[in-house]
C-alpha cells in the first residue's frame, strides 16, 4: 500500500518539475543568435538622464522610485 502512495505522489509531482523559467530554457530558441538592442545615441541618453534627474528632484516621485526598486 505505501508503494502505491509513493507512486501517486511521484506521478502528480512530475508536472511541477517540468515548469520552466522564461529566458533560462534551452532548446531551439537558445540555438538562435539574437542581436542585442541598438545602443542609444547621445541625444537619447541626455533625454533619459534629464528625465531621471526630474524624478529625483521631486521628493514624492523619488520615494515612489525607491519603493519600486526595492520590490
N, CA, C, O and CB atoms as a CASP TS submission, in Angstrom:
PFRMAT TS
TARGET T0000
AUTHOR 0000-0000-0000
METHOD Language model
MODEL 1
PARENT N/A
ATOM      1  N   UNK     1       0.808  -1.207   0.000  1.00  0.00           N
ATOM      2  CA  UNK     1       0.000   0.000   0.000  1.00  0.00           C
ATOM      3  C   UNK     1       0.853   1.274   0.000  1.00  0.00           C
ATOM      4  O   UNK     1       0.545   2.202  -0.748  1.00  0.00           O
ATOM      5  CB  UNK     1      -0.920  -0.004   1.200  1.00  0.00           C
ATOM      6  N   UNK     2       1.911   1.351   0.811  1.00  0.00           N
ATOM      7  CA  UNK     2       2.707   2.580   0.794  1.00  0.00           C
ATOM      8  C   UNK     2       3.361   2.826  -0.568  1.00  0.00           C
ATOM      9  O   UNK     2       3.575   3.978  -0.946  1.00  0.00           O
ATOM     10  CB  UNK     2       3.777   2.521   1.875  1.00  0.00           C
ATOM     11  N   UNK     3       3.679   1.773  -1.302  1.00  0.00           N
ATOM     12  CA  UNK     3       4.297   1.955  -2.611  1.00  0.00           C
ATOM     13  C   UNK     3       3.338   2.633  -3.581  1.00  0.00           C
ATOM     14  O   UNK     3       3.765   3.402  -4.443  1.00  0.00           O
ATOM     15  CB  UNK     3       4.752   0.612  -3.176  1.00  0.00           C
ATOM     16  N   UNK     4       2.072   2.357  -3.446  1.00  0.00           N
ATOM     17  CA  UNK     4       1.086   3.000  -4.311  1.00  0.00           C
ATOM     18  C   UNK     4       1.032   4.503  -4.010  1.00  0.00           C
ATOM     19  O   UNK     4       0.931   5.318  -4.927  1.00  0.00           O
ATOM     20  CB  UNK     4      -0.314   2.353  -4.120  1.00  0.00           C
ATOM     21  N   UNK     5       1.100   4.861  -2.739  1.00  0.00           N
ATOM     22  CA  UNK     5       1.086   6.267  -2.372  1.00  0.00           C
ATOM     23  C   UNK     5       2.327   6.990  -2.902  1.00  0.00           C
ATOM     24  O   UNK     5       2.237   8.120  -3.380  1.00  0.00           O
ATOM     25  CB  UNK     5       0.995   6.413  -0.854  1.00  0.00           C
ATOM     26  N   UNK     6       3.479   6.334  -2.813  1.00  0.00           N
ATOM     27  CA  UNK     6       4.712   6.919  -3.343  1.00  0.00           C
ATOM     28  C   UNK     6       4.596   7.092  -4.858  1.00  0.00           C
ATOM     29  O   UNK     6       4.993   8.126  -5.396  1.00  0.00           O
ATOM     30  CB  UNK     6       5.939   6.032  -2.990  1.00  0.00           C
ATOM     31  N   UNK     7       4.062   6.099  -5.537  1.00  0.00           N
ATOM     32  CA  UNK     7       3.883   6.173  -6.981  1.00  0.00           C
ATOM     33  C   UNK     7       2.946   7.321  -7.353  1.00  0.00           C
ATOM     34  O   UNK     7       3.249   8.088  -8.267  1.00  0.00           O
ATOM     35  CB  UNK     7       3.338   4.846  -7.521  1.00  0.00           C
ATOM     36  N   UNK     8       1.824   7.448  -6.666  1.00  0.00           N
ATOM     37  CA  UNK     8       0.883   8.529  -6.957  1.00  0.00           C
ATOM     38  C   UNK     8       1.502   9.899  -6.662  1.00  0.00           C
ATOM     39  O   UNK     8       1.296  10.855  -7.410  1.00  0.00           O
ATOM     40  CB  UNK     8      -0.404   8.346  -6.140  1.00  0.00           C
ATOM     41  N   UNK     9       2.253   9.981  -5.579  1.00  0.00           N
ATOM     42  CA  UNK     9       2.921  11.232  -5.245  1.00  0.00           C
ATOM     43  C   UNK     9       3.891  11.625  -6.352  1.00  0.00           C
ATOM     44  O   UNK     9       3.910  12.783  -6.770  1.00  0.00           O
ATOM     45  CB  UNK     9       3.659  11.110  -3.902  1.00  0.00           C
ATOM     46  N   UNK    10       4.684  10.697  -6.825  1.00  0.00           N
ATOM     47  CA  UNK    10       5.639  10.980  -7.904  1.00  0.00           C
ATOM     48  C   UNK    10       4.919  11.335  -9.203  1.00  0.00           C
ATOM     49  O   UNK    10       5.380  12.188  -9.962  1.00  0.00           O
ATOM     50  CB  UNK    10       6.562   9.773  -8.130  1.00  0.00           C
ATOM     51  N   UNK    11       3.805  10.687  -9.449  1.00  0.00           N
ATOM     52  CA  UNK    11       3.045  10.930 -10.665  1.00  0.00           C
ATOM     53  C   UNK    11       2.495  12.349 -10.690  1.00  0.00           C
ATOM     54  O   UNK    11       2.532  13.013 -11.726  1.00  0.00           O
ATOM     55  CB  UNK    11       1.908   9.921 -10.791  1.00  0.00           C
ATOM     56  N   UNK    12       1.988  12.814  -9.561  1.00  0.00           N
ATOM     57  CA  UNK    12       1.406  14.148  -9.512  1.00  0.00           C
ATOM     58  C   UNK    12       2.458  15.250  -9.343  1.00  0.00           C
ATOM     59  O   UNK    12       2.165  16.411  -9.630  1.00  0.00           O
ATOM     60  CB  UNK    12       0.407  14.223  -8.384  1.00  0.00           C
ATOM     61  N   UNK    13       3.642  14.931  -8.899  1.00  0.00           N
ATOM     62  CA  UNK    13       4.693  15.939  -8.744  1.00  0.00           C
ATOM     63  C   UNK    13       5.491  16.140 -10.026  1.00  0.00           C
ATOM     64  O   UNK    13       6.179  17.151 -10.163  1.00  0.00           O
ATOM     65  CB  UNK    13       5.628  15.545  -7.617  1.00  0.00           C
ATOM     66  N   UNK    14       5.417  15.214 -10.955  1.00  0.00           N
ATOM     67  CA  UNK    14       6.194  15.316 -12.192  1.00  0.00           C
ATOM     68  C   UNK    14       5.867  16.579 -12.980  1.00  0.00           C
ATOM     69  O   UNK    14       6.796  17.224 -13.465  1.00  0.00           O
ATOM     70  CB  UNK    14       5.949  14.098 -13.059  1.00  0.00           C
ATOM     71  N   UNK    15       4.590  16.976 -13.140  1.00  0.00           N
ATOM     72  CA  UNK    15       4.327  18.217 -13.895  1.00  0.00           C
ATOM     73  C   UNK    15       4.919  19.454 -13.223  1.00  0.00           C
ATOM     74  O   UNK    15       5.297  20.400 -13.914  1.00  0.00           O
ATOM     75  CB  UNK    15       2.828  18.410 -14.069  1.00  0.00           C
ATOM     76  N   UNK    16       5.007  19.469 -11.921  1.00  0.00           N
ATOM     77  CA  UNK    16       5.582  20.622 -11.228  1.00  0.00           C
ATOM     78  C   UNK    16       7.075  20.736 -11.522  1.00  0.00           C
ATOM     79  O   UNK    16       7.614  21.842 -11.527  1.00  0.00           O
ATOM     80  CB  UNK    16       5.345  20.515  -9.710  1.00  0.00           C
ATOM     81  N   UNK    17       7.737  19.641 -11.763  1.00  0.00           N
ATOM     82  CA  UNK    17       9.159  19.660 -12.067  1.00  0.00           C
ATOM     83  C   UNK    17       9.424  20.083 -13.502  1.00  0.00           C
ATOM     84  O   UNK    17      10.549  20.445 -13.845  1.00  0.00           O
ATOM     85  CB  UNK    17       9.763  18.299 -11.812  1.00  0.00           C
ATOM     86  N   UNK    18       8.395  20.041 -14.343  1.00  0.00           N
ATOM     87  CA  UNK    18       8.560  20.387 -15.750  1.00  0.00           C
ATOM     88  C   UNK    18       8.388  21.875 -16.008  1.00  0.00           C
ATOM     89  O   UNK    18       8.510  22.311 -17.153  1.00  0.00           O
ATOM     90  CB  UNK    18       7.579  19.614 -16.586  1.00  0.00           C
ATOM     91  N   UNK    19       8.111  22.659 -14.989  1.00  0.00           N
ATOM     92  CA  UNK    19       7.937  24.094 -15.151  1.00  0.00           C
ATOM     93  C   UNK    19       9.274  24.718 -15.524  1.00  0.00           C
ATOM     94  O   UNK    19      10.311  24.375 -14.958  1.00  0.00           O
ATOM     95  CB  UNK    19       7.369  24.737 -13.858  1.00  0.00           C
ATOM     96  N   UNK    20       9.239  25.634 -16.479  1.00  0.00           N
ATOM     97  CA  UNK    20      10.468  26.292 -16.913  1.00  0.00           C
ATOM     98  C   UNK    20      10.414  27.769 -16.602  1.00  0.00           C
ATOM     99  O   UNK    20       9.335  28.349 -16.476  1.00  0.00           O
ATOM    100  CB  UNK    20      10.704  26.075 -18.406  1.00  0.00           C
ATOM    101  N   UNK    21      11.563  28.367 -16.482  1.00  0.00           N
ATOM    102  CA  UNK    21      11.681  29.795 -16.240  1.00  0.00           C
ATOM    103  C   UNK    21      11.965  30.463 -17.580  1.00  0.00           C
ATOM    104  O   UNK    21      12.894  30.063 -18.281  1.00  0.00           O
ATOM    105  CB  UNK    21      12.804  30.113 -15.188  1.00  0.00           C
ATOM    106  N   UNK    22      11.179  31.474 -17.946  1.00  0.00           N
ATOM    107  CA  UNK    22      11.427  32.154 -19.230  1.00  0.00           C
ATOM    108  C   UNK    22      12.821  32.756 -19.275  1.00  0.00           C
ATOM    109  O   UNK    22      13.287  33.360 -18.309  1.00  0.00           O
ATOM    110  CB  UNK    22      10.381  33.253 -19.470  1.00  0.00           C
ATOM    111  N   UNK    23      13.470  32.582 -20.400  1.00  0.00           N
ATOM    112  CA  UNK    23      14.808  33.126 -20.566  1.00  0.00           C
ATOM    113  C   UNK    23      15.906  32.192 -20.110  1.00  0.00           C
ATOM    114  O   UNK    23      17.076  32.435 -20.402  1.00  0.00           O
ATOM    115  CB  UNK    23      14.920  34.403 -19.830  1.00  0.00           C
ATOM    116  N   UNK    24      15.557  31.115 -19.395  1.00  0.00           N
ATOM    117  CA  UNK    24      16.557  30.191 -18.893  1.00  0.00           C
ATOM    118  C   UNK    24      16.470  28.858 -19.626  1.00  0.00           C
ATOM    119  O   UNK    24      17.377  28.031 -19.527  1.00  0.00           O
ATOM    120  CB  UNK    24      16.388  29.985 -17.388  1.00  0.00           C
ATOM    121  N   UNK    25      15.400  28.652 -20.350  1.00  0.00           N
ATOM    122  CA  UNK    25      15.196  27.375 -21.020  1.00  0.00           C
ATOM    123  C   UNK    25      16.214  27.194 -22.133  1.00  0.00           C
ATOM    124  O   UNK    25      16.722  28.165 -22.693  1.00  0.00           O
ATOM    125  CB  UNK    25      13.773  27.277 -21.578  1.00  0.00           C
ATOM    126  N   UNK    26      16.497  25.970 -22.437  1.00  0.00           N
ATOM    127  CA  UNK    26      17.379  25.655 -23.551  1.00  0.00           C
ATOM    128  C   UNK    26      16.558  24.948 -24.606  1.00  0.00           C
ATOM    129  O   UNK    26      15.576  24.275 -24.293  1.00  0.00           O
ATOM    130  CB  UNK    26      18.590  24.783 -23.099  1.00  0.00           C
ATOM    131  N   UNK    27      16.948  25.095 -25.822  1.00  0.00           N
ATOM    132  CA  UNK    27      16.203  24.466 -26.898  1.00  0.00           C
ATOM    133  C   UNK    27      16.451  25.216 -28.181  1.00  0.00           C
ATOM    134  O   UNK    27      17.532  25.766 -28.395  1.00  0.00           O
ATOM    135  CB  UNK    27      14.704  24.415 -26.582  1.00  0.00           C
ATOM    136  N   UNK    28      15.444  25.238 -29.038  1.00  0.00           N
ATOM    137  CA  UNK    28      15.585  25.874 -30.344  1.00  0.00           C
ATOM    138  C   UNK    28      15.844  27.370 -30.210  1.00  0.00           C
ATOM    139  O   UNK    28      16.621  27.935 -30.981  1.00  0.00           O
ATOM    140  CB  UNK    28      14.337  25.635 -31.185  1.00  0.00           C
ATOM    141  N   UNK    29      15.206  28.012 -29.246  1.00  0.00           N
ATOM    142  CA  UNK    29      15.407  29.453 -29.111  1.00  0.00           C
ATOM    143  C   UNK    29      16.812  29.789 -28.622  1.00  0.00           C
ATOM    144  O   UNK    29      17.331  30.866 -28.915  1.00  0.00           O
ATOM    145  CB  UNK    29      14.378  30.037 -28.158  1.00  0.00           C
ATOM    146  N   UNK    30      17.425  28.876 -27.881  1.00  0.00           N
ATOM    147  CA  UNK    30      18.776  29.132 -27.384  1.00  0.00           C
ATOM    148  C   UNK    30      19.810  29.001 -28.497  1.00  0.00           C
ATOM    149  O   UNK    30      20.862  29.638 -28.443  1.00  0.00           O
ATOM    150  CB  UNK    30      19.112  28.172 -26.242  1.00  0.00           C
ATOM    151  N   UNK    31      19.520  28.179 -29.508  1.00  0.00           N
ATOM    152  CA  UNK    31      20.494  27.992 -30.570  1.00  0.00           C
ATOM    153  C   UNK    31      20.496  29.156 -31.557  1.00  0.00           C
ATOM    154  O   UNK    31      21.478  29.361 -32.270  1.00  0.00           O
ATOM    155  CB  UNK    31      20.220  26.698 -31.299  1.00  0.00           C
ATOM    156  N   UNK    32      19.400  29.920 -31.603  1.00  0.00           N
ATOM    157  CA  UNK    32      19.346  31.060 -32.495  1.00  0.00           C
ATOM    158  C   UNK    32      20.060  32.237 -31.844  1.00  0.00           C
ATOM    159  O   UNK    32      19.873  32.519 -30.661  1.00  0.00           O
ATOM    160  CB  UNK    32      17.884  31.422 -32.842  1.00  0.00           C
ATOM    161  N   UNK    33      20.873  32.912 -32.631  1.00  0.00           N
ATOM    162  CA  UNK    33      21.589  34.067 -32.102  1.00  0.00           C
ATOM    163  C   UNK    33      20.674  35.277 -32.183  1.00  0.00           C
ATOM    164  O   UNK    33      20.102  35.570 -33.232  1.00  0.00           O
ATOM    165  CB  UNK    33      22.919  34.318 -32.879  1.00  0.00           C
ATOM    166  N   UNK    34      20.545  35.969 -31.074  1.00  0.00           N
ATOM    167  CA  UNK    34      19.733  37.177 -31.076  1.00  0.00           C
ATOM    168  C   UNK    34      20.659  38.381 -31.112  1.00  0.00           C
ATOM    169  O   UNK    34      21.733  38.381 -30.511  1.00  0.00           O
ATOM    170  CB  UNK    34      18.794  37.231 -29.835  1.00  0.00           C
ATOM    171  N   UNK    35      20.221  39.395 -31.821  1.00  0.00           N
ATOM    172  CA  UNK    35      21.032  40.600 -31.912  1.00  0.00           C
ATOM    173  C   UNK    35      20.721  41.487 -30.718  1.00  0.00           C
ATOM    174  O   UNK    35      19.557  41.629 -30.342  1.00  0.00           O
ATOM    175  CB  UNK    35      20.776  41.353 -33.246  1.00  0.00           C
ATOM    176  N   UNK    36      21.729  42.078 -30.124  1.00  0.00           N
ATOM    177  CA  UNK    36      21.488  42.966 -28.984  1.00  0.00           C
ATOM    178  C   UNK    36      20.775  44.235 -29.464  1.00  0.00           C
ATOM    179  O   UNK    36      20.905  44.624 -30.624  1.00  0.00           O
ATOM    180  CB  UNK    36      22.827  43.326 -28.268  1.00  0.00           C
ATOM    181  N   UNK    37      20.032  44.866 -28.576  1.00  0.00           N
ATOM    182  CA  UNK    37      19.350  46.103 -28.983  1.00  0.00           C
ATOM    183  C   UNK    37      20.378  47.173 -29.335  1.00  0.00           C
ATOM    184  O   UNK    37      21.476  47.188 -28.779  1.00  0.00           O
ATOM    185  CB  UNK    37      18.407  46.610 -27.859  1.00  0.00           C
ATOM    186  N   UNK    38      20.029  48.057 -30.245  1.00  0.00           N
ATOM    187  CA  UNK    38      20.992  49.091 -30.648  1.00  0.00           C
ATOM    188  C   UNK    38      21.294  50.034 -29.496  1.00  0.00           C
ATOM    189  O   UNK    38      20.439  50.304 -28.652  1.00  0.00           O
ATOM    190  CB  UNK    38      20.461  49.885 -31.846  1.00  0.00           C
ATOM    191  N   UNK    39      22.497  50.520 -29.476  1.00  0.00           N
ATOM    192  CA  UNK    39      22.952  51.464 -28.442  1.00  0.00           C
ATOM    193  C   UNK    39      22.254  52.803 -28.659  1.00  0.00           C
ATOM    194  O   UNK    39      22.230  53.299 -29.785  1.00  0.00           O
ATOM    195  CB  UNK    39      24.514  51.641 -28.478  1.00  0.00           C
ATOM    196  N   UNK    40      21.682  53.404 -27.606  1.00  0.00           N
ATOM    197  CA  UNK    40      21.037  54.709 -27.783  1.00  0.00           C
ATOM    198  C   UNK    40      22.075  55.783 -28.129  1.00  0.00           C
ATOM    199  O   UNK    40      23.227  55.728 -27.698  1.00  0.00           O
ATOM    200  CB  UNK    40      20.261  55.106 -26.504  1.00  0.00           C
ATOM    201  N   UNK    41      21.628  56.743 -28.909  1.00  0.00           N
ATOM    202  CA  UNK    41      22.562  57.811 -29.279  1.00  0.00           C
ATOM    203  C   UNK    41      22.677  58.809 -28.133  1.00  0.00           C
ATOM    204  O   UNK    41      22.012  58.667 -27.107  1.00  0.00           O
ATOM    205  CB  UNK    41      22.102  58.526 -30.580  1.00  0.00           C
ATOM    206  N   UNK    42      23.523  59.818 -28.314  1.00  0.00           N
ATOM    207  CA  UNK    42      23.826  60.781 -27.257  1.00  0.00           C
ATOM    208  C   UNK    42      22.573  61.558 -26.858  1.00  0.00           C
ATOM    209  O   UNK    42      22.350  61.799 -25.672  1.00  0.00           O
ATOM    210  CB  UNK    42      24.930  61.750 -27.712  1.00  0.00           C
ATOM    211  N   UNK    43      21.765  61.946 -27.822  1.00  0.00           N
ATOM    212  CA  UNK    43      20.557  62.721 -27.522  1.00  0.00           C
ATOM    213  C   UNK    43      19.564  61.903 -26.703  1.00  0.00           C
ATOM    214  O   UNK    43      18.929  62.431 -25.790  1.00  0.00           O
ATOM    215  CB  UNK    43      19.896  63.200 -28.820  1.00  0.00           C
ATOM    216  N   UNK    44      19.426  60.615 -27.024  1.00  0.00           N
ATOM    217  CA  UNK    44      18.520  59.747 -26.252  1.00  0.00           C
ATOM    218  C   UNK    44      19.027  59.566 -24.824  1.00  0.00           C
ATOM    219  O   UNK    44      18.236  59.536 -23.881  1.00  0.00           O
ATOM    220  CB  UNK    44      18.373  58.368 -26.937  1.00  0.00           C
ATOM    221  N   UNK    45      20.336  59.447 -24.666  1.00  0.00           N
ATOM    222  CA  UNK    45      20.918  59.320 -23.326  1.00  0.00           C
ATOM    223  C   UNK    45      20.685  60.584 -22.517  1.00  0.00           C
ATOM    224  O   UNK    45      20.330  60.516 -21.340  1.00  0.00           O
ATOM    225  CB  UNK    45      22.421  59.022 -23.413  1.00  0.00           C
ATOM    226  N   UNK    46      20.886  61.746 -23.149  1.00  0.00           N
ATOM    227  CA  UNK    46      20.683  63.013 -22.459  1.00  0.00           C
ATOM    228  C   UNK    46      19.227  63.162 -22.009  1.00  0.00           C
ATOM    229  O   UNK    46      18.958  63.629 -20.902  1.00  0.00           O
ATOM    230  CB  UNK    46      21.083  64.185 -23.367  1.00  0.00           C
ATOM    231  N   UNK    47      18.292  62.763 -22.875  1.00  0.00           N
ATOM    232  CA  UNK    47      16.872  62.852 -22.534  1.00  0.00           C
ATOM    233  C   UNK    47      16.540  61.924 -21.368  1.00  0.00           C
ATOM    234  O   UNK    47      15.770  62.292 -20.481  1.00  0.00           O
ATOM    235  CB  UNK    47      16.000  62.505 -23.754  1.00  0.00           C
ATOM    236  N   UNK    48      17.120  60.722 -21.367  1.00  0.00           N
ATOM    237  CA  UNK    48      16.870  59.772 -20.285  1.00  0.00           C
ATOM    238  C   UNK    48      17.463  60.283 -18.972  1.00  0.00           C
ATOM    239  O   UNK    48      16.828  60.174 -17.923  1.00  0.00           O
ATOM    240  CB  UNK    48      17.457  58.392 -20.635  1.00  0.00           C
ATOM    241  N   UNK    49      18.662  60.831 -19.023  1.00  0.00           N
ATOM    242  CA  UNK    49      19.286  61.359 -17.810  1.00  0.00           C
ATOM    243  C   UNK    49      18.499  62.556 -17.272  1.00  0.00           C
ATOM    244  O   UNK    49      18.357  62.715 -16.060  1.00  0.00           O
ATOM    245  CB  UNK    49      20.747  61.763 -18.089  1.00  0.00           C
ATOM    246  N   UNK    50      17.994  63.386 -18.165  1.00  0.00           N
ATOM    247  CA  UNK    50      17.208  64.542 -17.757  1.00  0.00           C
ATOM    248  C   UNK    50      15.909  64.095 -17.079  1.00  0.00           C
ATOM    249  O   UNK    50      15.505  64.659 -16.062  1.00  0.00           O
ATOM    250  CB  UNK    50      16.900  65.440 -18.972  1.00  0.00           C
ATOM    251  N   UNK    51      15.265  63.080 -17.650  1.00  0.00           N
ATOM    252  CA  UNK    51      14.029  62.560 -17.052  1.00  0.00           C
ATOM    253  C   UNK    51      14.313  61.962 -15.675  1.00  0.00           C
ATOM    254  O   UNK    51      13.525  62.149 -14.748  1.00  0.00           O
ATOM    255  CB  UNK    51      13.380  61.498 -17.974  1.00  0.00           C
ATOM    256  N   UNK    52      15.411  61.256 -15.535  1.00  0.00           N
ATOM    257  CA  UNK    52      15.774  60.683 -14.239  1.00  0.00           C
ATOM    258  C   UNK    52      16.061  61.783 -13.225  1.00  0.00           C
ATOM    259  O   UNK    52      15.668  61.674 -12.064  1.00  0.00           O
ATOM    260  CB  UNK    52      16.994  59.762 -14.380  1.00  0.00           C
ATOM    261  N   UNK    53      16.738  62.832 -13.654  1.00  0.00           N
ATOM    262  CA  UNK    53      17.029  63.954 -12.757  1.00  0.00           C
ATOM    263  C   UNK    53      15.736  64.617 -12.298  1.00  0.00           C
ATOM    264  O   UNK    53      15.618  65.012 -11.138  1.00  0.00           O
ATOM    265  CB  UNK    53      17.939  64.985 -13.454  1.00  0.00           C
ATOM    266  N   UNK    54      14.760  64.742 -13.207  1.00  0.00           N
ATOM    267  CA  UNK    54      13.467  65.323 -12.842  1.00  0.00           C
ATOM    268  C   UNK    54      12.759  64.472 -11.797  1.00  0.00           C
ATOM    269  O   UNK    54      12.161  65.007 -10.864  1.00  0.00           O
ATOM    270  CB  UNK    54      12.579  65.476 -14.080  1.00  0.00           C
ATOM    271  N   UNK    55      12.822  63.162 -11.944  1.00  0.00           N
ATOM    272  CA  UNK    55      12.198  62.254 -10.974  1.00  0.00           C
ATOM    273  C   UNK    55      12.889  62.382  -9.621  1.00  0.00           C
ATOM    274  O   UNK    55      12.226  62.405  -8.585  1.00  0.00           O
ATOM    275  CB  UNK    55      12.259  60.786 -11.474  1.00  0.00           C
ATOM    276  N   UNK    56      14.208  62.464  -9.626  1.00  0.00           N
ATOM    277  CA  UNK    56      14.955  62.530  -8.371  1.00  0.00           C
ATOM    278  C   UNK    56      14.794  63.873  -7.654  1.00  0.00           C
ATOM    279  O   UNK    56      14.935  63.935  -6.433  1.00  0.00           O
ATOM    280  CB  UNK    56      16.421  62.270  -8.636  1.00  0.00           C
ATOM    281  N   UNK    57      14.506  64.932  -8.383  1.00  0.00           N
ATOM    282  CA  UNK    57      14.309  66.237  -7.753  1.00  0.00           C
ATOM    283  C   UNK    57      13.022  66.298  -6.933  1.00  0.00           C
ATOM    284  O   UNK    57      12.972  66.967  -5.901  1.00  0.00           O
ATOM    285  CB  UNK    57      14.291  67.323  -8.810  1.00  0.00           C
ATOM    286  N   UNK    58      11.989  65.603  -7.388  1.00  0.00           N
ATOM    287  CA  UNK    58      10.695  65.611  -6.708  1.00  0.00           C
ATOM    288  C   UNK    58      10.721  64.580  -5.581  1.00  0.00           C
ATOM    289  O   UNK    58      10.967  63.399  -5.824  1.00  0.00           O
ATOM    290  CB  UNK    58       9.533  65.313  -7.708  1.00  0.00           C
ATOM    291  N   UNK    59      10.469  65.024  -4.349  1.00  0.00           N
ATOM    292  CA  UNK    59      10.540  64.121  -3.191  1.00  0.00           C
ATOM    293  C   UNK    59       9.555  62.964  -3.296  1.00  0.00           C
ATOM    294  O   UNK    59       9.898  61.827  -2.972  1.00  0.00           O
ATOM    295  CB  UNK    59      10.277  64.894  -1.909  1.00  0.00           C
ATOM    296  N   UNK    60       8.331  63.242  -3.748  1.00  0.00           N
ATOM    297  CA  UNK    60       7.307  62.197  -3.842  1.00  0.00           C
ATOM    298  C   UNK    60       7.688  61.161  -4.896  1.00  0.00           C
ATOM    299  O   UNK    60       7.616  59.958  -4.645  1.00  0.00           O
ATOM    300  CB  UNK    60       5.935  62.813  -4.176  1.00  0.00           C
ATOM    301  N   UNK    61       8.091  61.630  -6.068  1.00  0.00           N
ATOM    302  CA  UNK    61       8.445  60.686  -7.133  1.00  0.00           C
ATOM    303  C   UNK    61       9.723  59.930  -6.793  1.00  0.00           C
ATOM    304  O   UNK    61       9.869  58.766  -7.165  1.00  0.00           O
ATOM    305  CB  UNK    61       8.610  61.423  -8.469  1.00  0.00           C
ATOM    306  N   UNK    62      10.654  60.583  -6.087  1.00  0.00           N
ATOM    307  CA  UNK    62      11.881  59.888  -5.672  1.00  0.00           C
ATOM    308  C   UNK    62      11.553  58.760  -4.711  1.00  0.00           C
ATOM    309  O   UNK    62      12.098  57.663  -4.832  1.00  0.00           O
ATOM    310  CB  UNK    62      12.871  60.871  -5.016  1.00  0.00           C
ATOM    311  N   UNK    63      10.659  59.020  -3.747  1.00  0.00           N
ATOM    312  CA  UNK    63      10.284  57.984  -2.790  1.00  0.00           C
ATOM    313  C   UNK    63       9.564  56.827  -3.492  1.00  0.00           C
ATOM    314  O   UNK    63       9.788  55.662  -3.165  1.00  0.00           O
ATOM    315  CB  UNK    63       9.391  58.575  -1.685  1.00  0.00           C
ATOM    316  N   UNK    64       8.702  57.153  -4.454  1.00  0.00           N
ATOM    317  CA  UNK    64       7.997  56.104  -5.211  1.00  0.00           C
ATOM    318  C   UNK    64       8.983  55.259  -6.010  1.00  0.00           C
ATOM    319  O   UNK    64       8.841  54.038  -6.078  1.00  0.00           O
ATOM    320  CB  UNK    64       6.947  56.728  -6.159  1.00  0.00           C
ATOM    321  N   UNK    65       9.981  55.902  -6.614  1.00  0.00           N
ATOM    322  CA  UNK    65      11.002  55.165  -7.361  1.00  0.00           C
ATOM    323  C   UNK    65      11.777  54.234  -6.436  1.00  0.00           C
ATOM    324  O   UNK    65      12.048  53.089  -6.796  1.00  0.00           O
ATOM    325  CB  UNK    65      11.966  56.137  -8.065  1.00  0.00           C
ATOM    326  N   UNK    66      12.131  54.708  -5.262  1.00  0.00           N
ATOM    327  CA  UNK    66      12.865  53.883  -4.296  1.00  0.00           C
ATOM    328  C   UNK    66      12.032  52.667  -3.905  1.00  0.00           C
ATOM    329  O   UNK    66      12.558  51.558  -3.812  1.00  0.00           O
ATOM    330  CB  UNK    66      13.234  54.708  -3.038  1.00  0.00           C
ATOM    331  N   UNK    67      10.724  52.872  -3.674  1.00  0.00           N
ATOM    332  CA  UNK    67       9.843  51.764  -3.299  1.00  0.00           C
ATOM    333  C   UNK    67       9.745  50.749  -4.437  1.00  0.00           C
ATOM    334  O   UNK    67       9.757  49.543  -4.189  1.00  0.00           O
ATOM    335  CB  UNK    67       8.439  52.288  -2.928  1.00  0.00           C
ATOM    336  N   UNK    68       9.649  51.218  -5.677  1.00  0.00           N
ATOM    337  CA  UNK    68       9.572  50.300  -6.818  1.00  0.00           C
ATOM    338  C   UNK    68      10.868  49.517  -6.975  1.00  0.00           C
ATOM    339  O   UNK    68      10.837  48.328  -7.292  1.00  0.00           O
ATOM    340  CB  UNK    68       9.266  51.071  -8.111  1.00  0.00           C
ATOM    341  N   UNK    69      12.007  50.168  -6.755  1.00  0.00           N
ATOM    342  CA  UNK    69      13.285  49.476  -6.887  1.00  0.00           C
ATOM    343  C   UNK    69      13.482  48.433  -5.805  1.00  0.00           C
ATOM    344  O   UNK    69      14.116  47.405  -6.041  1.00  0.00           O
ATOM    345  CB  UNK    69      14.422  50.468  -6.850  1.00  0.00           C
ATOM    346  N   UNK    70      12.947  48.684  -4.625  1.00  0.00           N
ATOM    347  CA  UNK    70      13.089  47.715  -3.531  1.00  0.00           C
ATOM    348  C   UNK    70      12.208  46.494  -3.716  1.00  0.00           C
ATOM    349  O   UNK    70      12.490  45.437  -3.153  1.00  0.00           O
ATOM    350  CB  UNK    70      12.763  48.372  -2.211  1.00  0.00           C
ATOM    351  N   UNK    71      11.140  46.625  -4.500  1.00  0.00           N
ATOM    352  CA  UNK    71      10.255  45.478  -4.777  1.00  0.00           C
ATOM    353  C   UNK    71      10.932  44.586  -5.713  1.00  0.00           C
ATOM    354  O   UNK    71      10.379  43.553  -6.090  1.00  0.00           O
ATOM    355  CB  UNK    71       8.904  45.901  -5.339  1.00  0.00           C
TER
END
